[in-house]
Amino acid sequence: MISSNDFRPGVSIELDGAVWRVVEFLHVKPGKGSAFVRTKLKNVQTGNVIERTFRAGETVPQANLEKSTMQHTYKDGDSFVFMDMATYEETQLSASQIGDRVKYLKEGMEVNVVRWGEQIMEVELPNSVVLEVTQTDPGVKGDTATGGTKPAIVETGAQVMVPLFISIGERIKIDTRNDSYLGRE
């Protein structure tokens, strides 16, 4: 159990049979009446966001989430096979279980798989990945870093906006949280 006074962004709680992660919280002490905690919660499975108010000091069950490091070994049809780095057991996940992060997943990449009991909640990729550009418009002499951006397709099939001077075959660093170009590698 966790007290509503201990809520912080990133804390996971169980509410109505689902796992919710605290996105924002505000501890309010009105002049009249008792204090309360206003929160914004995000459902880990569906991504839905709700606002909920708790009394100050109210306890709710804390979600017992287990994180394990797994390596993406290969793709088998529509599913992705991951190997647990501690036990060497293999787990198959579908693209829908991984979510939109699948666009940056490549073989050999280590990820964190978050479980709630036996249920897989999410797959956490590293904050940045290095991928090779496989398709983009050719760079022209005079293109500079401040000139603008163009779309580029990387080896995993994801589309990223890159500076005009990037050409096919270059390895670039991409922020997986917001799909942004970070630099050349």
C-alpha positions in Angstrom: 0.0 0.0 0.0 1.1 3.5 -0.7 -0.2 6.8 0.7 -1.5 9.5 -1.6 1.0 11.8 0.1 3.9 9.7 -1.4 2.7 10.0 -5.0 5.4 11.1 -7.4 5.6 11.0 -11.2 6.3 7.5 -12.3 4.8 5.7 -9.3 2.6 2.8 -10.3 -0.7 2.0 -8.5 -3.5 -0.5 -8.8 -6.9 1.0 -9.3 -10.1 -0.6 -10.5 -8.3 -3.8 -11.5 -5.7 -2.0 -13.7 -2.3 -0.6 -13.4 -2.0 3.2 -13.5 1.1 5.4 -13.5 1.1 8.8 -11.9 1.9 11.4 -14.5 1.2 14.6 -12.5 0.2 15.3 -8.9 -0.7 18.3 -6.9 -1.0 18.4 -3.1 -3.7 20.9 -2.2 -4.3 22.4 1.2 -7.4 24.6 1.0 -8.0 27.1 3.8 -11.2 25.4 4.7 -11.6 21.6 4.8 -9.2 18.8 4.6 -6.2 18.5 2.2 -6.4 16.4 -0.9 -4.1 15.2 -3.8 -5.2 15.9 -7.3 -3.6 13.5 -9.8 -3.4 12.7 -13.5 -3.0 9.0 -14.0 -2.1 7.1 -17.2 -3.3 3.5 -17.8 -0.1 1.5 -18.5 -2.0 -1.0 -20.8 -4.3 1.3 -22.8 -2.6 4.7 -22.5 -5.8 6.3 -21.4 -5.3 9.3 -19.1 -7.7 10.2 -16.3 -7.8 12.8 -13.5 -8.5 11.5 -10.0 -8.6 13.2 -6.6 -7.6 11.3 -3.4 -7.9 12.4 0.2 -4.5 13.3 1.8 -3.1 10.2 3.5 -5.5 7.8 1.6 -3.8 4.5 0.9 -4.1 2.6 -2.4 -2.4 -0.6 -3.5 1.0 -0.1 -5.1 1.4 -2.1 -8.3 4.1 -4.8 -8.0 5.8 -4.5 -11.4 8.8 -6.6 -12.3 11.4 -5.4 -14.8 13.6 -7.9 -16.6 16.3 -7.2 -19.2 15.6 -9.1 -22.4 17.3 -9.2 -25.8 15.4 -9.2 -29.1 16.8 -12.3 -30.8 14.6 -12.6 -34.0 11.3 -12.1 -35.6 9.0 -15.1 -36.1 6.2 -14.2 -38.5 4.2 -11.5 -36.8 5.7 -12.0 -33.3 9.0 -10.9 -31.9 11.1 -13.3 -29.8 12.9 -12.0 -26.7 15.5 -13.9 -24.6 15.7 -13.3 -20.9 19.3 -12.3 -20.2 19.2 -14.0 -16.7 17.4 -17.3 -17.3 17.9 -17.6 -21.1 14.1 -18.3 -21.5 12.5 -17.1 -24.7 9.2 -15.1 -24.8 7.2 -14.2 -27.9 5.4 -10.9 -28.0 3.1 -9.5 -30.7 3.5 -6.1 -32.2 0.4 -4.9 -30.4 2.0 -5.9 -27.0 5.1 -3.8 -27.8 3.1 -0.9 -29.2 4.5 1.9 -31.3 8.0 1.3 -30.0 8.3 -1.6 -32.5 9.4 0.8 -35.2 12.9 1.1 -33.5 13.3 -2.5 -32.5 16.2 -4.4 -34.2 17.8 -7.7 -33.6 20.3 -7.9 -30.8 18.8 -4.9 -28.9 18.4 -5.1 -25.2 15.1 -3.9 -23.7 13.3 -3.9 -20.4 10.1 -5.9 -20.3 7.7 -4.8 -17.5 5.4 -7.4 -16.1 2.5 -7.3 -13.6 2.1 -10.8 -12.4 2.1 -12.9 -15.5 0.8 -10.1 -17.7 3.3 -8.1 -19.9 2.5 -4.4 -19.4 5.1 -2.7 -21.7 8.4 -2.9 -23.4 10.9 -0.1 -22.6 13.4 0.7 -25.3 16.7 2.6 -24.6 16.2 6.4 -24.6 18.2 6.6 -27.8 19.1 4.1 -30.6 21.7 4.2 -33.5 20.2 3.2 -36.8 21.4 3.4 -40.4 19.5 5.6 -43.0 18.2 3.4 -45.8 16.2 5.9 -47.8 16.1 9.7 -48.0 16.4 12.4 -50.6 20.0 13.1 -51.7 21.9 15.9 -50.0 22.8 18.9 -52.1 26.0 21.0 -51.7 25.1 24.0 -49.5 22.7 22.1 -47.3 23.5 23.1 -43.7 22.5 22.0 -40.2 20.2 25.0 -39.8 18.7 24.8 -43.2 15.7 22.6 -42.5 14.7 19.0 -42.3 13.6 16.1 -44.6 12.1 12.7 -44.0 14.4 9.7 -43.8 13.6 6.0 -43.5 15.9 4.0 -41.2 16.8 0.3 -41.2 13.9 -0.7 -39.0 11.3 1.0 -41.3 10.7 4.0 -39.0 10.5 7.5 -40.5 12.4 10.3 -38.8 12.9 14.0 -39.7 16.6 14.6 -40.3 18.7 17.6 -41.4 19.2 18.2 -45.1 22.9 17.1 -45.1 22.1 13.5 -44.0 22.5 10.9 -46.8 21.8 7.2 -47.4 24.1 4.8 -45.4 24.9 7.2 -42.5 24.3 6.0 -39.0 22.2 8.5 -36.9 21.2 8.6 -33.3 17.4 8.9 -32.6 15.5 9.7 -29.4 12.9 6.9 -29.0 10.7 9.0 -26.7 9.9 11.7 -29.1 11.1 10.4 -32.5 13.7 13.2 -32.9 17.1 13.2 -34.6 20.0 13.6 -32.0 23.0 13.5 -34.3 25.3 11.4 -36.4 27.1 8.5 -34.9 
